[in-house]
Amino acid sequence: MRAVLDACVLYPTVMREMLFGAARAGLFQPIWSERLLEEWALTGAKFGAEVEAQARGEIAMAQAAFPKACQKTRPGIEERLWLPDPGDLHVLALAVSSSADAVVTANAKDFPRHILAEEGLSRADPDGLLQGFTEAQPEIMSEVGGKVLATARRLSGEDWSLRALMRKARLPRTGKALGRLES
């Protein structure tokens, strides 16, 4: 599956790292654009120059890890499309241009399923997508979750449980699915 990752799923660290872990394991092929990466960096900038610099470093690492992910939108596609928020048209245009199967976004209201379906696309919320991966590939996703948990513990100094970390990251169904694997 080829999926465009909206900026709103790239900035939250835990969510992004879970998605990237699934992509590294071959469960899907991520797609983004320079504009989406810049939106990620600018979201970090809202929290200060240091956070923006960290985001830009993470972007460089993402580009190195997924060298084929950054795609360009074909000229003229955006003009024929419509979404409730015109500011999101670039995401839909990228998905169409790159022959994606889905748009992964937490922004359901601005990406109506029927509009995406007209373009042969589906909308995937990150929690549902990761939960589905966990149910289909439990060993892989258990390993991904374990790595993300270890990193979160190391960076925060807190003794997170996997389920609590996923809940805080707005991935409660993924956390529940991973929690069932631990029992």
N, C-alpha and C positions, 0 to 999 in steps of 0.2 A: 504494500500500500504506500502510495506517495501522498504526503500530507503537508500542507502549508501550516506553519506554526505562527499564529498571530502573536503580536508583540505582548499581549496580556498573558501569554503562557511562557514567554521567554524571560521576563524579568523576575518573577518570584523564584528564588534559587532552588528550593526543594522540588517544586513542580517541574522546572526546567531540567534539573538533574535526573529526575525520574523519567521524563520524556527522552532525554539524551541517552540514558542508560538503555532504554528499550530500543532506541534507534541503533546504538552501538551493537546490540545483540541481534540486529537484523529484523526486528519485528515491524519496522516501517522505515521509510526513507523520508527524512525531514527536508522541507523546502522553506526558504525565506528569501528576502530581497535585501538589498542595501538599505532601503527605506525602513524595513522592519527592524533591522539591526540598529539603525540610528534611533528609532523610537525606543528600543531597549535602552540604549545609552542615555537618551534624554530623560527617561523615567528615573534612571539612577541619578542624573544630575539634579533632580528635584530634592534629593537628600544630601547634596553637597558635592564639591569637586572631587573629594576622595572616593565617594561611592561611584561617581561617573567614571573615574579612572579605573576603578575595579571592574565596572561593567565593560569598559572598552577592552580590558585585558581578557575578560571572560569571552567577549565576542571574538577576539583574535584566536583564542583556544578553540572555540566552536567552529570557526572557519577552517582551522587546521584539522580538526577531527572529522569534519564533514565537508570536504572540499567541493563536492558537487551540489551542496544544498543551496548555495546562493544563485538565484535565477533572475533573469530580467523579464520584464513584461513586454510582450509584443506591442508595438505602437498601434493605437487606434482601438484596442480592446476596451479600455476603461470607459470610453465615450458611449458605448452601446449598452453598458450595464447599469443596473439600479440597485441600490440598497437604501434602507431607511436613513443611514448616516453616510452621506457622500464621502466623508473622511475615511471610510473603510473600503471604498471601491478599489483602491490599489491592492488590497488583500485578495478580493475576488478576482480581479484582473490577473494577478500573479497565479492564482490557482488554475484559471482557465488557460493561461499561456503555457504553464509548465505541465499541463495534462495531469494535474493532481487528482486524487480520488476524494480528498476531504480537506476541510479547513478545521484545524484544531483551535478552538477559541472558548474562552469563558464568557464571551459576549454574545449570548444567544439572541437577544432581542434585535441586534443589528445585523444578524446573519440568518434571516428566516429560512427554514428548511426548504420551503417550496421554491424560493428564488434560487437557492443553490442547486436544487434538483433540476431546474430548467437548464442548468449548465453541466449536468452530469456529475454533480458534487454532492457530498454529504457533509453535515456539520457534526463534529465530534467534540464533546466537552472533555477536557483533559482527564477528569476523574473517571468518567465512563470508559474512555479509551484505555486508560491504565488498568482499570478493573478488568476489562475484557482481556487485556494481555495477561494479567495475573491468572485469570481463570484458564486461559488457553495454554500458557507457558509458565506454570507455577515455579519451576526450578529457576528459570531465567530471571523472573521478576523478583523472586525471593532474594537472589543474589544482588540484583540492582537495588532493591530496598535496603538490604544490609549495608551496602557500600554508602548509600546516601545517608543512612542513619549514623554510621561510623563517622562520616565527615561532619554531620551536624553536631554530634556530640563533641568532636574534637574542636570545632570552631566556636561553639557556644559555651563549652564547659559545663553543659547541662546533661543530665542522664535521661535523655528522651527515651520513651518507648516508641516503637515503630508506629503504632496506631495513633498515639498522641501527636507525633510529628506530622503524619499524613493529615490528620484532622486540622492541625494548625495551618498546613499548606493548602487547605481547601480540597483535599483528596480523601474525604472520609470513607467512601466506598472502596477505594484502593486500600486504605489502611485496614478496613474490616476484612477484605479478601486476603491481604498479607497476614493479618492476625490469625486467620483460620489455618494458615500454613504452619504457623509457629506452634499451634496446639498439638 
